[in-house]
Amino acid sequence: MTTANILLVEDEPAIQELLAFNVAQCGFRAIQAFDAEAAMAHINRALPDLILLDWMLPGASGIELARRLRADSRTRDIPIIMLTARTDERDKIQGLEAGADDYITKPFSPRELMARIRAVLRRRAPQMSDETIKVEGLELSPTTHRVSAKGENIDLGPTEFRLLHFFMTHVERVYSRAQLLDQVWGDHVFVEERTVDVHIRRLRQALEASGLDNLVQTVRGSGYRFSKE
């Protein structure tokens, strides 16, 4: 399974280490930043899959950073969970209006935080979830890295597996080659857009024996779509 990269933006070392420990215990990769400037340096190198963002930071606040991320087309879809000691309802509303997907107040239990991370990932980045997915005779398990088509196991390379996982969690939506490169390969990986075509062809060949290769559709002038129709 692809491991979700969680960016932890927290200036208190003890809380930062607690977050990093619990994130790693749940199988995610923790990336640590102690202020907004360091967070942006990480984000500029590669987009994280989710950000745990403290409200009170030295320099720019978490609210300011959230607004900045939501205003940029490259970063506006990154899931954000705000962490704060503020409990007032107005503060919660302000955090959500700044673009946070969820909001958790300190002190928090690690179990609750991890449950919220998984819930936000399921909603905003379902390809990062470890749940088994079933679509039209296809079954894909991220944890065992196995795929079956109409009950028969099929062998996929790692890229084709990630591509199929992404398609199965984003059914009926059209994606350009550039979007698929960002979502499946990562926006920090620089390869030719035509590389996508090669892996689409390999994925279709793997599905051909089961007659499910037609689920991966070419949309002329736009890109590709995974469709049940």
Residue pairs with C-beta under 8 A, 6 or more apart in sequence:
1 130
1 142
1 143
1 145
2 127
2 128
2 142
2 162
2 165
3 27
3 28
3 29
4 28
4 29
4 49
4 50
4 121
4 125
4 128
5 28
5 29
5 31
5 46
5 48
5 49
5 50
6 23
6 28
6 29
6 30
6 31
6 48
6 49
6 50
6 51
6 52
6 117
7 31
7 33
7 39
7 42
7 43
7 48
7 50
7 51
7 52
8 16
8 19
8 20
8 23
8 30
8 31
8 32
8 33
8 52
9 33
9 34
9 35
9 36
9 38
9 39
9 51
9 52
9 53
9 54
9 57
9 62
9 65
10 16
10 19
10 34
10 52
10 54
10 83
11 34
11 35
11 54
11 56
11 57
11 58
12 54
13 34
15 54
15 83
15 106
16 32
16 34
18 110
19 30
19 52
19 113
20 30
20 32
22 110
22 113
22 114
23 29
23 30
23 52
23 114
23 117
24 30
26 114
26 117
26 118
27 130
28 117
31 42
31 48
33 39
33 41
33 42
34 58
35 57
35 58
35 59
35 60
36 57
36 59
36 60
36 61
36 62
36 64
36 65
37 59
37 60
39 51
39 53
39 65
40 65
40 68
42 48
43 69
43 75
43 78
45 188
46 186
46 187
46 188
47 74
47 75
47 78
47 182
47 186
47 187
47 188
48 78
49 78
49 79
49 121
49 125
49 128
50 78
50 79
50 80
50 81
50 117
50 120
50 121
50 124
50 125
50 128
51 69
51 78
51 79
51 80
51 81
52 81
52 83
52 113
52 117
53 62
53 65
53 66
53 80
53 81
53 82
53 83
53 100
54 62
54 82
54 83
54 84
55 61
55 62
55 63
55 82
55 83
55 84
55 85
55 86
55 91
55 95
56 62
56 84
56 85
57 65
60 68
62 82
62 83
62 84
63 94
63 95
63 98
66 80
66 82
66 95
66 98
66 99
66 100
67 98
67 99
68 75
69 75
69 76
69 78
69 80
69 99
70 76
70 98
70 99
74 187
76 99
77 124
79 101
79 120
79 121
79 123
79 124
79 125
80 99
80 100
80 101
81 100
81 101
81 102
81 103
81 104
81 113
81 116
81 117
81 120
82 95
82 98
82 100
82 102
82 103
82 104
83 104
83 106
83 108
84 91
84 95
84 103
84 104
84 105
84 106
85 105
85 106
86 92
86 105
87 105
92 103
95 103
96 103
101 120
101 123
101 124
102 116
102 119
102 120
104 112
104 113
104 116
118 129
121 128
121 129
122 129
122 131
126 169
126 170
127 162
127 165
127 166
127 169
127 170
127 183
129 142
129 169
130 142
130 143
131 142
132 139
132 140
132 141
132 142
132 143
133 139
133 140
133 142
133 165
133 168
133 169
134 140
135 168
135 171
135 215
135 226
135 228
136 212
136 215
136 228
137 149
137 150
137 210
137 212
138 147
138 148
138 149
138 164
138 168
138 207
138 212
138 215
139 147
139 148
140 146
140 147
140 161
140 164
140 165
140 168
141 147
142 165
145 161
146 153
147 153
147 154
147 156
147 161
147 164
148 154
149 207
149 209
149 210
149 212
150 210
150 211
150 212
152 209
152 210
154 206
154 207
154 209
154 210
155 206
156 164
156 203
156 206
157 202
159 184
159 185
159 199
160 199
160 202
160 203
160 206
162 184
163 180
163 184
163 199
163 200
163 203
164 203
166 180
166 183
166 184
167 215
167 216
167 224
167 226
168 226
170 226
171 226
171 227
171 228
172 225
172 226
172 227
172 228
173 225
173 226
174 219
174 222
174 223
174 224
174 225
175 183
175 223
175 224
175 225
176 222
176 223
177 193
177 194
177 196
177 197
177 223
177 224
178 193
179 223
180 196
180 223
180 224
181 187
181 189
181 191
181 193
181 195
181 196
185 191
185 195
196 224
200 216
200 218
200 224
203 216
204 213
204 216
205 213
207 213
207 215
207 216
215 226
215 227
215 228
216 224
216 226
217 224
217 225
217 226
217 227
218 224
219 225
